[in-house]
């Protein structure tokens, strides 16, 4: 029964994915990708939508059949993943100007320095709102669970940095979702435990449904999708690793985030043959 959330949300996402992409396109919700092609945006909204719709039968079965379907960690995971998805949706719509039907994003601050610089100058930055809101959600999601102060703060840091890092990765089709698949495989094989997968399976399934759509450039995830993927990665790390492992992951992600603030992560991937091949795997090629 532990795998049921993954199965049900996969079925929901498979049914809803195609119609959602068409609805975004028909409604004029388009944005230019890195090649300048206008694509439906943000298809990443499928992640929270499919998960929430899947909760209808899952919660009913759990309560009415008196059986355990959800892992304990699933409850705070739903709070955090759905919350940061909504913050990403704010950034996608307000920050990119999609409500104004622009296919190219409006000029906006980039990186944490740019976002918080805009705030210090008296402006408003959806990126800063997203960062601060993510921190609030992370602290809330991990509170009241008997963690020590160190476990609580390190765990919250892992959630926030993973959310931001996967957002930084999402500059090419399929990159952030493939990174999650690799991370999840490493955590599952390294721990010889599938509890982490069952905990976040409600969200992993729609991410897998979106992966081929993203790779074939049928749509763009947007911050809605990349935030959700990063949130899932963060919870997978917190659920699977002990405090020491989380601290190591936090340090690695902090270094990668700092690198991304001053240098190009895409440039580093392009310069590294193994990473370049993994990054391009399954992606649509264009002349």
C-alpha positions, 0 to 999 in steps of 0.5 A: 500500500505504500506505493499506492500514492505513486501509482495513483498520482502517476495515473492522474498525471498521465490523464491530465498532462496532455489536456493541461498543456493544450489548455495552457497553449490555447489560453495564450500562456506561452513563453520563449525557451532558451532557443527562442521557441514559444512553448506552453508555460508553466506545465510544472503546475501539473505536479501539485495539481496531480498530487492534490487530485490523487489525494481524493481517493487516497485519503478516502481509502486510508480513512474508510478502509482503516489502512496506512497509505501515507508515510508520516513524512508525506504530510509535511512534504505535501505542505512544503512542495505545494507551498513552494509550487505556489510561490513559483507560480507567483514568480512565473506569472507576475515575474514573467508577465504571462498575465500580460500575454508576453512570450518573453519574460519581463526584465527581473533581478537574477540570483539572490543578490539581485532579488534582495538588492531589489528589496533593499532599493525599495522595489518588489522581487518575486524571487525574494518573496519566493526565497523568504516564503520557502524558508517559512514553509521549510521551518513550518513543515519540519516543526513539531516533530521532536527534532533537536535544534541542529536537526531542525535548522539543518533540515530546513536549510536542506529544503531551502537550498535544494529548492533554489538549486534545482531552480538554478538547474532548470535552464535546459529541457529535462535537466532538473527532473533528470537530476532528481532521478539520479539523486533519488536512485543514489539515495535509494541504492545507497540506503537500500531503503525505499521509504524516501521514495514512498514518502515523496512518491505522490510528487515523483510520479507527475515529475516522471510524466512531465520529463518526456514532455519537457525533453521534447519541448512540448512545454516549459516547467517554469519556476512552478515545476522546478521549485516543486522538483527541488522541494521533492529533492530536499525532502528525499534528502531529509527523509533518507539521510541522518543529520551528518549526511544532511549537513554534508548535502547542505554544504555541497548545495551551498557551494553549488549555489554560490558557484551559480551566483557568480558563474554559469552552471550550464557552462560548467556542464557543457565543459564537462563531457560526462555531464554534457552527455547526461544532460543531453540524453533524451533531449530533442535535437534541433538543426 
